[in-house]
């Protein structure tokens, strides 16, 4: 049987050679989501970044914090939102590929702030999708990342917040339109019971921070003691 498994694996590789999820070039193993060239293009958010919102800094002024009064305590991201991370997010979000969720969760577990998370937070949650959109997509990409992150941190995953409005996509909206679009879009479940808790809020991409900030406000109003936002990528 082991010999036949090896033969079938070899045939499978010949018929369906593993390919990079960003550029489609061949890779040595299906476990490698990105080829060596694309891996070299990854831009981890490290070095100089805003201690509050996690935005990479060119100087000592944070443009994001100057425009928005963020309610979360701090935010961090694994990568800058550019190729090949853009392609991985798209594959995860729209093509039902789950492997990027594992990749992003592992990457978040390796950011400098990760050492502060274990033992310092009580639960992990994801930015929720409206039930109509989740039914159409079949899953919540942010939840996939959050569940894997929670497992790695050994912190419970919970869903204290739901999305009560099926808002239009934030992608092409201005900062002001994003805020208006999300006004009242989220609500707490009746039995959320999160007062005094320390919460890690997970999303795929931090663009202007409007979505995570709206949820952070809701959590703080409910008595949450601390909110840390973690995202796979940060738009700059």
MDAnalysis code that builds the backbone (N, CA, C; Angstrom):
import MDAnalysis as mda
import numpy as np

u = mda.Universe.empty(708, n_residues=236, atom_resindex=np.repeat(np.arange(236), 3), trajectory=True)
u.add_TopologyAttr("name", ["N", "CA", "C"] * 236)
u.add_TopologyAttr("resid", np.arange(1, 237))
u.add_TopologyAttr("resname", ["UNK", "UNK", "UNK", "UNK", "UNK", "UNK", "UNK", "UNK", "UNK", "UNK", "UNK", "UNK", "UNK", "UNK", "UNK", "UNK", "UNK", "UNK", "UNK", "UNK", "UNK", "UNK", "UNK", "UNK", "UNK", "UNK", "UNK", "UNK", "UNK", "UNK", "UNK", "UNK", "UNK", "UNK", "UNK", "UNK", "UNK", "UNK", "UNK", "UNK", "UNK", "UNK", "UNK", "UNK", "UNK", "UNK", "UNK", "UNK", "UNK", "UNK", "UNK", "UNK", "UNK", "UNK", "UNK", "UNK", "UNK", "UNK", "UNK", "UNK", "UNK", "UNK", "UNK", "UNK", "UNK", "UNK", "UNK", "UNK", "UNK", "UNK", "UNK", "UNK", "UNK", "UNK", "UNK", "UNK", "UNK", "UNK", "UNK", "UNK", "UNK", "UNK", "UNK", "UNK", "UNK", "UNK", "UNK", "UNK", "UNK", "UNK", "UNK", "UNK", "UNK", "UNK", "UNK", "UNK", "UNK", "UNK", "UNK", "UNK", "UNK", "UNK", "UNK", "UNK", "UNK", "UNK", "UNK", "UNK", "UNK", "UNK", "UNK", "UNK", "UNK", "UNK", "UNK", "UNK", "UNK", "UNK", "UNK", "UNK", "UNK", "UNK", "UNK", "UNK", "UNK", "UNK", "UNK", "UNK", "UNK", "UNK", "UNK", "UNK", "UNK", "UNK", "UNK", "UNK", "UNK", "UNK", "UNK", "UNK", "UNK", "UNK", "UNK", "UNK", "UNK", "UNK", "UNK", "UNK", "UNK", "UNK", "UNK", "UNK", "UNK", "UNK", "UNK", "UNK", "UNK", "UNK", "UNK", "UNK", "UNK", "UNK", "UNK", "UNK", "UNK", "UNK", "UNK", "UNK", "UNK", "UNK", "UNK", "UNK", "UNK", "UNK", "UNK", "UNK", "UNK", "UNK", "UNK", "UNK", "UNK", "UNK", "UNK", "UNK", "UNK", "UNK", "UNK", "UNK", "UNK", "UNK", "UNK", "UNK", "UNK", "UNK", "UNK", "UNK", "UNK", "UNK", "UNK", "UNK", "UNK", "UNK", "UNK", "UNK", "UNK", "UNK", "UNK", "UNK", "UNK", "UNK", "UNK", "UNK", "UNK", "UNK", "UNK", "UNK", "UNK", "UNK", "UNK", "UNK", "UNK", "UNK", "UNK", "UNK", "UNK", "UNK", "UNK", "UNK", "UNK", "UNK", "UNK", "UNK", "UNK", "UNK", "UNK", "UNK"])
u.atoms.positions = np.array([
    [0.820, -1.223, 0.000],
    [0.000, 0.000, 0.000],
    [0.853, 1.273, 0.000],
    [1.911, 1.382, 0.858],
    [2.761, 2.580, 0.818],
    [3.345, 2.826, -0.574],
    [3.719, 1.698, -1.295],
    [4.294, 1.840, -2.629],
    [3.269, 2.438, -3.584],
    [2.007, 1.979, -3.509],
    [0.958, 2.501, -4.380],
    [0.663, 3.966, -4.056],
    [0.702, 4.315, -2.771],
    [0.484, 5.715, -2.383],
    [1.545, 6.616, -2.991],
    [2.801, 6.122, -2.991],
    [3.899, 6.904, -3.569],
    [3.707, 7.070, -5.071],
    [3.253, 5.993, -5.731],
    [3.015, 6.059, -7.175],
    [1.898, 7.042, -7.496],
    [0.803, 6.958, -6.735],
    [-0.331, 7.859, -6.961],
    [0.056, 9.307, -6.716],
    [0.874, 9.543, -5.687],
    [1.339, 10.896, -5.398],
    [2.178, 11.428, -6.552],
    [3.042, 10.559, -7.102],
    [3.896, 10.957, -8.228],
    [3.045, 11.298, -9.453],
    [2.045, 10.450, -9.737],
    [1.156, 10.679, -10.884],
    [0.377, 11.977, -10.688],
    [-0.103, 12.195, -9.458],
    [-0.859, 13.408, -9.154],
    [-0.004, 14.651, -9.410],
    [1.260, 14.593, -9.028],
    [2.162, 15.732, -9.243],
    [2.408, 15.992, -10.718],
    [2.456, 14.889, -11.502],
    [2.661, 15.048, -12.944],
    [1.445, 15.691, -13.605],
    [0.255, 15.242, -13.178],
    [-0.979, 15.750, -13.778],
    [-1.352, 17.126, -13.250],
    [-1.110, 17.324, -11.945],
    [-1.472, 18.594, -11.307],
    [-0.275, 19.118, -10.510],
    [0.724, 19.630, -11.182],
    [1.929, 20.091, -10.478],
    [1.603, 21.236, -9.534],
    [2.193, 21.245, -8.324],
    [1.920, 22.330, -7.375],
    [2.363, 23.667, -7.938],
    [1.545, 24.682, -7.714],
    [1.831, 26.002, -8.288],
    [1.705, 27.084, -7.237],
    [2.461, 28.129, -7.405],
    [2.425, 29.297, -6.533],
    [1.040, 29.941, -6.619],
    [0.450, 30.263, -5.477],
    [-0.887, 30.847, -5.457],
    [-0.892, 32.304, -5.888],
    [0.258, 32.903, -6.025],
    [0.321, 34.307, -6.442],
    [0.620, 34.453, -7.931],
    [1.592, 33.682, -8.441],
    [2.014, 33.870, -9.840],
    [1.825, 32.637, -10.707],
    [1.395, 31.516, -10.100],
    [1.129, 30.252, -10.816],
    [2.376, 29.538, -11.330],
    [3.565, 30.001, -10.953],
    [4.774, 29.258, -11.304],
    [4.847, 27.984, -10.462],
    [5.503, 26.979, -10.997],
    [5.591, 25.704, -10.277],
    [6.379, 25.855, -8.984],
    [5.957, 25.106, -7.968],
    [6.693, 25.032, -6.708],
    [7.105, 23.581, -6.477],
    [8.019, 23.377, -5.565],
    [8.507, 22.020, -5.292],
    [7.488, 21.178, -4.545],
    [6.620, 21.847, -3.768],
    [5.682, 21.123, -2.924],
    [4.381, 21.887, -2.811],
    [3.272, 21.144, -2.693],
    [1.962, 21.777, -2.518],
    [1.892, 22.518, -1.189],
    [2.764, 22.136, -0.250],
    [2.789, 22.814, 1.047],
    [3.347, 24.226, 0.935],
    [4.080, 24.490, -0.141],
    [4.625, 25.827, -0.371],
    [3.610, 26.647, -1.155],
    [2.952, 27.572, -0.492],
    [1.925, 28.366, -1.162],
    [2.526, 29.326, -2.174],
    [3.751, 29.774, -1.897],
    [4.401, 30.759, -2.744],
    [5.734, 30.222, -3.254],
    [6.088, 30.611, -4.466],
    [7.394, 30.245, -4.993],
    [8.472, 31.099, -4.321],
    [9.711, 30.753, -4.538],
    [10.812, 31.477, -3.888],
    [10.817, 32.953, -4.271],
    [10.505, 33.241, -5.529],
    [10.503, 34.630, -5.988],
    [9.424, 35.432, -5.263],
    [8.220, 34.868, -5.137],
    [7.133, 35.574, -4.451],
    [7.403, 35.689, -2.948],
    [8.012, 34.654, -2.371],
    [8.351, 34.744, -0.938],
    [9.322, 35.886, -0.686],
    [10.210, 36.119, -1.646],
    [11.186, 37.206, -1.471],
    [10.525, 38.582, -1.542],
    [9.318, 38.644, -2.089],
    [8.602, 39.914, -2.226],
    [7.693, 40.221, -1.031],
    [7.547, 39.275, -0.122],
    [6.730, 39.513, 1.067],
    [7.304, 40.676, 1.871],
    [6.433, 41.544, 2.371],
    [6.873, 42.694, 3.158],
    [6.258, 42.638, 4.554],
    [6.928, 41.979, 5.490],
    [6.408, 41.949, 6.862],
    [6.373, 43.365, 7.444],
    [5.352, 43.619, 8.267],
    [5.289, 44.911, 8.951],
    [6.184, 44.800, 10.174],
    [7.391, 45.274, 10.026],
    [8.363, 45.200, 11.123],
    [9.163, 46.491, 11.135],
    [9.989, 46.641, 12.127],
    [10.781, 47.865, 12.211],
    [9.958, 49.013, 12.744],
    [9.866, 50.090, 11.972],
    [9.213, 51.300, 12.458],
    [7.731, 51.310, 12.083],
    [6.869, 51.226, 13.098],
    [5.431, 51.307, 12.857],
    [4.772, 51.991, 14.048],
    [3.560, 52.517, 13.805],
    [2.826, 53.230, 14.848],
    [2.513, 52.274, 16.000],
    [2.868, 52.629, 17.244],
    [2.604, 51.737, 18.367],
    [1.114, 51.560, 18.657],
    [0.280, 52.484, 18.146],
    [-1.156, 52.365, 18.391],
    [-1.851, 51.588, 17.275],
    [-1.810, 52.092, 16.038],
    [-2.575, 51.443, 14.974],
    [-1.757, 50.474, 14.131],
    [-0.444, 50.434, 14.321],
    [0.389, 49.472, 13.613],
    [0.748, 49.846, 12.196],
    [0.444, 51.070, 11.774],
    [0.747, 51.484, 10.413],
    [2.253, 51.650, 10.226],
    [2.815, 51.099, 9.136],
    [4.237, 51.337, 8.854],
    [4.484, 52.835, 8.712],
    [5.572, 53.323, 9.298],
    [5.842, 54.757, 9.311],
    [7.031, 55.112, 8.426],
    [6.879, 56.191, 7.677],
    [7.993, 56.737, 6.914],
    [8.783, 57.733, 7.775],
    [8.037, 58.436, 8.647],
    [8.675, 59.344, 9.604],
    [8.046, 59.063, 10.969],
    [7.928, 60.036, 11.819],
    [7.395, 59.786, 13.154],
    [5.954, 60.260, 13.312],
    [5.279, 60.554, 12.203],
    [3.882, 60.982, 12.251],
    [3.012, 59.901, 11.628],
    [1.978, 59.482, 12.348],
    [1.071, 58.465, 11.829],
    [-0.119, 59.149, 11.170],
    [-0.216, 59.009, 9.859],
    [-1.309, 59.635, 9.112],
    [-2.654, 59.023, 9.496],
    [-2.702, 57.700, 9.723],
    [-3.959, 57.035, 10.062],
    [-4.524, 57.550, 11.381],
    [-3.675, 57.658, 12.402],
    [-4.134, 58.119, 13.711],
    [-4.497, 59.603, 13.699],
    [-3.924, 60.362, 12.772],
    [-4.248, 61.782, 12.694],
    [-5.640, 62.000, 12.118],
    [-6.179, 60.985, 11.396],
    [-7.500, 61.103, 10.793],
    [-8.602, 60.432, 11.613],
    [-8.233, 59.453, 12.424],
    [-9.239, 58.652, 13.127],
    [-8.878, 58.482, 14.592],
    [-9.881, 58.623, 15.439],
    [-9.702, 58.354, 16.863],
    [-10.024, 56.882, 17.102],
    [-9.010, 56.042, 17.019],
    [-9.228, 54.603, 17.128],
    [-9.596, 54.190, 18.554],
    [-10.603, 53.312, 18.664],
    [-11.073, 52.862, 19.968],
    [-10.352, 51.620, 20.472],
    [-9.684, 50.888, 19.585],
    [-8.939, 49.712, 20.041],
    [-7.664, 50.158, 20.756],
    [-7.085, 49.259, 21.534],
    [-5.888, 49.597, 22.302],
    [-4.627, 49.542, 21.443],
    [-4.552, 48.566, 20.561],
    [-3.461, 48.553, 19.587],
    [-3.830, 47.620, 18.437],
    [-3.219, 47.860, 17.291],
    [-3.427, 47.013, 16.117],
    [-2.078, 46.633, 15.520],
    [-2.004, 45.414, 15.019],
    [-0.796, 44.936, 14.355],
    [-1.193, 44.097, 13.139],
    [-0.337, 44.089, 12.142],
    [-0.567, 43.301, 10.929],
    [0.682, 42.496, 10.601],
    [0.485, 41.397, 9.892],
    [1.622, 40.559, 9.528],
    [2.379, 41.123, 8.331],
    [1.635, 41.570, 7.299],
    [2.280, 41.995, 6.055],
    [1.688, 43.295, 5.521],
    [2.474, 43.969, 4.713],
    [1.952, 45.079, 3.916],
    [1.082, 44.477, 2.815],
    [-0.049, 45.130, 2.540],
    [-1.001, 44.627, 1.549],
    [-0.523, 44.962, 0.136],
    [0.298, 44.095, -0.390],
    [0.823, 44.231, -1.748],
    [1.111, 42.823, -2.257],
    [1.423, 42.693, -3.537],
    [1.748, 41.365, -4.070],
    [2.957, 40.786, -3.319],
    [2.928, 39.508, -2.976],
    [1.944, 38.480, -3.306],
    [0.817, 38.326, -2.282],
    [0.826, 39.136, -1.222],
    [-0.206, 39.012, -0.190],
    [-1.592, 39.319, -0.763],
    [-1.679, 40.291, -1.658],
    [-2.962, 40.615, -2.297],
    [-3.575, 39.385, -2.951],
    [-2.746, 38.645, -3.665],
    [-3.244, 37.463, -4.361],
    [-3.684, 36.384, -3.369],
    [-2.950, 36.215, -2.276],
    [-3.337, 35.225, -1.271],
    [-4.666, 35.596, -0.625],
    [-4.855, 36.879, -0.319],
    [-6.123, 37.330, 0.268],
    [-7.267, 37.081, -0.705],
    [-7.048, 37.380, -1.986],
    [-8.092, 37.178, -2.996],
    [-8.446, 35.700, -3.112],
    [-7.442, 34.843, -3.113],
    [-7.684, 33.399, -3.207],
    [-8.488, 32.902, -2.004],
    [-8.138, 33.404, -0.827],
    [-8.839, 33.018, 0.395],
    [-10.274, 33.527, 0.382],
    [-10.442, 34.756, -0.054],
    [-11.735, 35.439, 0.059],
    [-12.740, 35.013, -1.014],
    [-12.247, 34.786, -2.225],
    [-13.170, 34.587, -3.335],
    [-13.047, 33.254, -4.061],
    [-12.015, 32.472, -3.774],
    [-11.819, 31.236, -4.517],
    [-11.860, 29.989, -3.639],
    [-12.341, 30.152, -2.407],
    [-12.563, 29.022, -1.493],
    [-11.302, 28.233, -1.159],
    [-10.142, 28.869, -1.290],
    [-8.903, 28.210, -0.890],
    [-8.624, 28.529, 0.575],
    [-8.496, 27.494, 1.403],
    [-8.341, 27.702, 2.843],
    [-6.886, 27.805, 3.293],
    [-5.958, 27.304, 2.470],
    [-4.548, 27.281, 2.869],
    [-4.009, 28.668, 3.253],
    [-4.387, 29.756, 2.560],
    [-3.880, 31.064, 2.987],
    [-4.267, 31.440, 4.418],
    [-5.384, 30.921, 4.919],
    [-5.780, 31.206, 6.305],
    [-4.746, 30.653, 7.277],
    [-4.255, 29.435, 7.020],
    [-3.198, 28.851, 7.855],
    [-1.917, 29.677, 7.759],
    [-1.587, 30.089, 6.542],
    [-0.381, 30.884, 6.322],
    [-0.450, 32.196, 7.098],
    [-1.587, 32.889, 7.023],
    [-1.723, 34.170, 7.710],
    [-1.749, 33.993, 9.227],
    [-2.404, 32.953, 9.705],
    [-2.442, 32.715, 11.151],
    [-1.033, 32.438, 11.684],
    [-0.276, 31.595, 10.974],
    [1.104, 31.301, 11.399],
    [1.951, 32.570, 11.374],
    [1.734, 33.394, 10.370],
    [2.506, 34.639, 10.255],
    [2.185, 35.578, 11.417],
    [0.920, 35.659, 11.806],
    [0.533, 36.506, 12.945],
    [1.113, 35.972, 14.254],
    [1.246, 34.674, 14.351],
    [1.842, 34.084, 15.560],
    [3.326, 34.405, 15.673],
    [3.927, 34.873, 14.575],
    [5.354, 35.176, 14.574],
    [5.673, 36.664, 14.596],
    [4.640, 37.529, 14.643],
    [4.922, 38.962, 14.720],
    [5.455, 39.298, 16.113],
    [6.211, 40.389, 16.270],
    [6.776, 40.738, 17.574],
    [5.743, 40.841, 18.687],
    [4.525, 41.321, 18.363],
    [3.495, 41.508, 19.397],
    [2.912, 40.198, 19.904],
    [3.166, 39.086, 19.204],
    [2.549, 37.809, 19.570],
    [2.915, 37.383, 20.985],
    [4.111, 37.719, 21.408],
    [4.560, 37.333, 22.755],
    [3.708, 37.987, 23.841],
    [3.052, 39.121, 23.500],
    [2.230, 39.825, 24.481],
    [0.814, 39.265, 24.572],
    [0.453, 38.369, 23.656],
    [-0.940, 37.957, 23.543],
    [-1.304, 36.783, 24.446],
    [-0.476, 35.749, 24.464],
    [-0.785, 34.565, 25.268],
    [-0.812, 34.916, 26.742],
    [-1.906, 34.593, 27.394],
    [-2.053, 34.863, 28.821],
    [-2.516, 36.271, 29.125],
    [-2.567, 37.122, 28.102],
    [-2.976, 38.509, 28.314],
    [-4.357, 38.806, 27.752],
    [-4.932, 37.849, 27.004],
    [-6.247, 38.046, 26.404],
    [-7.142, 36.838, 26.688],
    [-8.445, 37.096, 26.687],
    [-9.411, 36.075, 27.097],
    [-10.111, 35.380, 25.946],
    [-10.219, 36.038, 24.809],
    [-10.912, 35.417, 23.686],
    [-10.482, 36.043, 22.369],
    [-10.679, 35.262, 21.318],
    [-10.414, 35.713, 19.953],
    [-11.744, 35.739, 19.212],
    [-11.972, 36.793, 18.431],
    [-13.174, 36.876, 17.597],
    [-12.777, 37.397, 16.220],
    [-13.665, 37.227, 15.248],
    [-13.428, 37.709, 13.889],
    [-14.448, 38.775, 13.534],
    [-14.087, 39.649, 12.619],
    [-15.071, 40.579, 12.059],
    [-16.145, 39.725, 11.390],
    [-17.403, 39.855, 11.816],
    [-18.442, 38.977, 11.265],
    [-18.928, 39.420, 9.889],
    [-19.345, 38.438, 9.097],
    [-20.037, 38.698, 7.841],
    [-21.539, 38.685, 8.091],
    [-22.307, 39.407, 7.286],
    [-23.751, 39.279, 7.351],
    [-24.126, 37.873, 6.897],
    [-25.209, 37.319, 7.481],
    [-25.542, 35.917, 7.198],
    [-25.838, 35.681, 5.715],
    [-26.335, 36.690, 5.009],
    [-26.595, 36.532, 3.571],
    [-25.287, 36.377, 2.813],
    [-24.317, 37.245, 3.126],
    [-23.032, 37.174, 2.436],
    [-22.273, 35.898, 2.807],
    [-22.381, 35.482, 4.056],
    [-21.684, 34.257, 4.453],
    [-22.306, 33.042, 3.773],
    [-23.615, 33.052, 3.612],
    [-24.273, 31.945, 2.915],
    [-23.831, 31.898, 1.457],
    [-23.689, 33.069, 0.829],
    [-23.247, 33.120, -0.570],
    [-21.806, 32.625, -0.716],
    [-20.948, 33.047, 0.205],
    [-19.530, 32.691, 0.121],
    [-19.262, 31.304, 0.678],
    [-20.042, 30.914, 1.662],
    [-19.886, 29.602, 2.278],
    [-19.033, 29.608, 3.531],
    [-18.390, 30.723, 3.834],
    [-17.515, 30.819, 4.991],
    [-17.143, 32.290, 5.194],
    [-16.567, 32.569, 6.352],
    [-16.047, 33.904, 6.666],
    [-14.528, 33.796, 6.686],
    [-13.863, 34.435, 5.736],
    [-12.410, 34.304, 5.624],
    [-11.681, 34.787, 6.872],
    [-12.199, 35.836, 7.511],
    [-11.563, 36.349, 8.732],
    [-11.713, 35.357, 9.883],
    [-12.841, 34.659, 9.894],
    [-13.053, 33.653, 10.935],
    [-12.099, 32.477, 10.769],
    [-11.815, 32.099, 9.524],
    [-10.861, 31.013, 9.295],
    [-9.501, 31.360, 9.897],
    [-9.060, 32.596, 9.676],
    [-7.778, 33.038, 10.245],
    [-7.876, 33.078, 11.764],
    [-8.983, 33.635, 12.273],
    [-9.143, 33.818, 13.723],
    [-9.168, 32.483, 14.460],
    [-9.866, 31.506, 13.908],
    [-9.938, 30.194, 14.580],
    [-8.566, 29.535, 14.653],
    [-7.801, 29.639, 13.587],
    [-6.456, 29.054, 13.600],
    [-5.537, 29.823, 14.550],
    [-5.699, 31.129, 14.600],
    [-4.907, 31.942, 15.523],
    [-5.256, 31.605, 16.970],
    [-6.545, 31.469, 17.249],
    [-6.991, 31.125, 18.601],
    [-6.403, 29.788, 19.046],
    [-6.387, 28.826, 18.121],
    [-5.811, 27.520, 18.433],
    [-4.324, 27.644, 18.745],
    [-3.611, 28.444, 17.947],
    [-2.179, 28.628, 18.170],
    [-1.872, 29.337, 19.475],
    [-2.748, 30.272, 19.857],
    [-2.548, 31.025, 21.106],
    [-3.144, 30.312, 22.314],
    [-3.932, 29.261, 22.041],
    [-4.647, 28.518, 23.093],
    [-5.586, 29.444, 23.866],
    [-6.309, 30.247, 23.090],
    [-7.316, 31.164, 23.626],
    [-8.640, 30.802, 22.965],
    [-9.759, 30.804, 23.690],
    [-11.047, 30.427, 23.081],
    [-11.458, 31.368, 21.953],
    [-12.086, 30.789, 20.924],
    [-12.696, 31.581, 19.861],
    [-14.173, 31.735, 20.180],
    [-14.679, 32.961, 20.064],
    [-16.094, 33.216, 20.344],
    [-16.671, 34.183, 19.321],
    [-18.010, 34.260, 19.302],
    [-18.724, 35.157, 18.386],
    [-19.673, 36.070, 19.172],
    [-19.140, 37.055, 19.885],
    [-20.005, 37.927, 20.677],
    [-20.748, 38.976, 19.853],
    [-20.300, 39.207, 18.621],
    [-20.862, 40.272, 17.789],
    [-21.403, 39.679, 16.492],
    [-22.524, 40.213, 16.015],
    [-23.040, 39.812, 14.705],
    [-23.265, 41.040, 13.845],
    [-23.334, 40.812, 12.550],
    [-23.546, 41.901, 11.597],
    [-25.032, 41.938, 11.256],
    [-25.700, 42.994, 11.635],
    [-27.146, 43.035, 11.412],
    [-27.532, 43.728, 10.111],
    [-26.578, 44.413, 9.456],
    [-26.869, 45.077, 8.187],
    [-25.973, 44.499, 7.093],
    [-26.575, 44.169, 5.968],
    [-25.802, 43.662, 4.832],
    [-25.313, 44.861, 4.022],
    [-24.286, 45.517, 4.538],
    [-23.785, 46.759, 3.947],
    [-23.092, 46.506, 2.611],
    [-22.991, 47.552, 1.807],
    [-22.267, 47.429, 0.541],
    [-20.781, 47.284, 0.835],
    [-20.043, 46.756, -0.123],
    [-18.605, 46.574, 0.047],
    [-17.914, 47.905, 0.338],
    [-16.945, 47.854, 1.234],
    [-16.192, 49.049, 1.607],
    [-15.086, 49.391, 0.604],
    [-14.807, 48.483, -0.321],
    [-13.606, 48.558, -1.149],
    [-13.394, 49.903, -1.837],
    [-14.423, 50.428, -2.480],
    [-14.241, 51.647, -3.278],
    [-14.821, 52.896, -2.615],
    [-15.065, 52.814, -1.307],
    [-15.664, 53.949, -0.599],
    [-14.591, 54.836, 0.019],
    [-14.896, 56.124, 0.132],
    [-14.013, 57.059, 0.827],
    [-14.070, 56.792, 2.326],
    [-13.171, 57.407, 3.065],
    [-13.148, 57.239, 4.520],
    [-14.492, 57.637, 5.136],
    [-15.029, 58.790, 4.705],
    [-16.287, 59.274, 5.258],
    [-17.436, 58.332, 4.894],
    [-17.443, 57.849, 3.642],
    [-18.494, 56.931, 3.200],
    [-18.412, 55.597, 3.935],
    [-17.203, 55.147, 4.240],
    [-17.025, 53.901, 4.995],
    [-17.649, 54.020, 6.375],
    [-17.406, 55.148, 7.032],
    [-17.953, 55.366, 8.377],
    [-19.472, 55.371, 8.333],
    [-20.033, 56.094, 7.361],
    [-21.487, 56.162, 7.209],
    [-22.079, 54.799, 6.879],
    [-21.394, 54.041, 6.038],
    [-21.859, 52.731, 5.599],
    [-21.973, 51.747, 6.764],
    [-21.081, 51.875, 7.745],
    [-21.034, 50.910, 8.845],
    [-21.770, 51.368, 10.103],
    [-22.369, 52.545, 10.058],
    [-23.053, 53.067, 11.234],
    [-24.154, 52.102, 11.665],
    [-24.040, 51.555, 12.856],
    [-25.052, 50.638, 13.373],
    [-25.084, 49.277, 12.714],
    [-24.017, 48.943, 11.962],
    [-24.020, 47.671, 11.221],
    [-23.800, 46.460, 12.119],
    [-23.199, 46.670, 13.298],
    [-22.872, 45.551, 14.190],
    [-23.650, 45.650, 15.499],
    [-23.894, 44.487, 16.099],
    [-24.601, 44.448, 17.389],
    [-24.085, 43.278, 18.209],
    [-24.290, 43.372, 19.521],
    [-23.880, 42.291, 20.419],
    [-24.967, 41.232, 20.513],
    [-24.555, 39.982, 20.577],
    [-25.503, 38.918, 20.887],
    [-26.004, 39.112, 22.324],
    [-27.228, 38.735, 22.553],
    [-27.861, 38.980, 23.856],
    [-27.063, 38.366, 25.007],
    [-26.475, 37.201, 24.774],
    [-25.730, 36.516, 25.835],
    [-24.217, 36.610, 25.604],
    [-23.777, 37.736, 25.101],
    [-22.347, 37.901, 24.793],
    [-21.473, 37.778, 26.037],
    [-21.883, 38.409, 27.136],
    [-21.173, 38.301, 28.417],
    [-19.670, 38.573, 28.268],
    [-19.335, 39.776, 27.806],
    [-17.925, 40.099, 27.550],
    [-17.403, 41.253, 28.414],
    [-18.202, 41.739, 29.334],
    [-17.752, 42.838, 30.194],
    [-16.490, 42.425, 30.949],
    [-15.486, 43.271, 30.911],
    [-14.229, 43.008, 31.602],
    [-13.273, 42.110, 30.849],
    [-13.696, 41.580, 29.715],
    [-12.841, 40.666, 28.946],
    [-11.806, 41.435, 28.124],
    [-10.752, 40.733, 27.766],
    [-9.714, 41.262, 26.871],
    [-9.822, 40.503, 25.560],
    [-10.065, 41.238, 24.472],
    [-10.479, 40.629, 23.207],
    [-9.467, 40.878, 22.098],
    [-9.174, 39.827, 21.330],
    [-8.398, 39.953, 20.100],
    [-9.387, 39.908, 18.937],
    [-9.418, 40.967, 18.148],
    [-10.317, 41.084, 17.002],
    [-9.513, 40.874, 15.719],
    [-9.946, 39.932, 14.886],
    [-9.181, 39.534, 13.708],
    [-9.928, 39.894, 12.422],
    [-9.198, 40.436, 11.444],
    [-9.733, 40.692, 10.113],
    [-8.666, 40.351, 9.088],
    [-9.062, 40.320, 7.805],
    [-8.075, 39.980, 6.781],
    [-7.191, 41.173, 6.427],
    [-7.812, 42.337, 6.135],
    [-7.040, 43.500, 5.718],
    [-7.462, 44.743, 6.493],
    [-6.499, 45.479, 7.005],
    [-6.730, 46.772, 7.643],
    [-6.478, 47.828, 6.571],
    [-7.551, 48.497, 6.128],
    [-7.401, 49.536, 5.109],
    [-7.411, 50.897, 5.789],
    [-8.586, 51.396, 6.123],
    [-8.660, 52.642, 6.912],
    [-8.899, 52.342, 8.390],
    [-9.256, 51.104, 8.695],
    [-9.542, 50.730, 10.079],
    [-10.972, 51.005, 10.500],
    [-11.817, 51.424, 9.563],
    [-13.194, 51.781, 9.892],
    [-13.968, 50.602, 10.473],
    [-13.849, 49.445, 9.862],
    [-14.617, 48.276, 10.308],
    [-14.193, 47.836, 11.706],
    [-12.894, 47.631, 11.907],
    [-12.437, 47.165, 13.220],
    [-12.672, 48.232, 14.289],
    [-12.632, 49.497, 13.890],
    [-12.877, 50.558, 14.859],
    [-14.335, 50.581, 15.296],
    [-15.243, 50.374, 14.354],
    [-16.681, 50.348, 14.683],
    [-16.981, 49.216, 15.663],
    [-16.379, 48.057, 15.427],
    [-16.586, 46.927, 16.335],
    [-15.913, 47.196, 17.678],
    [-14.739, 47.799, 17.651],
    [-14.034, 48.120, 18.903],
    [-14.854, 49.069, 19.767],
    [-15.494, 50.059, 19.155],
    [-16.369, 50.975, 19.900],
    [-17.487, 50.206, 20.582],
    [-18.100, 49.288, 19.827],
    [-19.184, 48.476, 20.368],
    [-18.699, 47.638, 21.555],
    [-17.533, 47.031, 21.405],
    [-16.972, 46.197, 22.476],
    [-16.676, 47.027, 23.716],
    [-16.080, 48.191, 23.521],
    [-15.753, 49.050, 24.660],
    [-17.031, 49.535, 25.357],
    [-18.065, 49.844, 24.601],
    [-19.351, 50.252, 25.184],
    [-19.946, 49.133, 26.031],
    [-19.669, 47.880, 25.617],
    [-20.172, 46.716, 26.358],
    [-19.312, 46.379, 27.569],
    [-18.271, 47.176, 27.813],
    [-17.451, 46.963, 28.995],
    [-16.204, 46.143, 28.782],
    [-15.854, 45.867, 27.527],
    [-14.609, 45.123, 27.260],
    [-13.420, 45.955, 27.751],
    [-12.501, 45.295, 28.433],
    [-11.382, 46.005, 29.064],
    [-10.288, 46.376, 28.073],
    [-10.101, 45.529, 27.058],
    [-8.967, 45.740, 26.152],
    [-9.277, 45.110, 24.799],
    [-8.937, 45.804, 23.724],
    [-9.141, 45.270, 22.369],
    [-7.837, 45.373, 21.595],
    [-7.367, 44.237, 21.095],
    [-6.213, 44.200, 20.199],
    [-6.703, 43.754, 18.830],
    [-6.339, 44.490, 17.807],
    [-6.740, 44.153, 16.445],
    [-5.566, 43.516, 15.718],
    [-5.784, 42.349, 15.147],
    [-4.758, 41.664, 14.356],
    [-5.316, 41.423, 12.959],
    [-4.557, 41.813, 11.945],
    [-4.972, 41.573, 10.564],
    [-3.848, 40.933, 9.781],
    [-4.228, 40.152, 8.789],
    [-3.228, 39.510, 7.938],
    [-2.397, 40.548, 7.203],
    [-3.060, 41.613, 6.747],
    [-2.357, 42.605, 5.931],
    [-2.775, 44.015, 6.295],
    [-1.893, 44.960, 5.965],
    [-2.148, 46.373, 6.217],
    [-1.934, 47.153, 4.936],
    [-2.992, 47.825, 4.476],
    [-2.879, 48.678, 3.299],
    [-2.121, 49.942, 3.665],
    [-1.225, 50.371, 2.793],
    [-0.452, 51.591, 3.046],
    [-0.537, 52.513, 1.837],
])
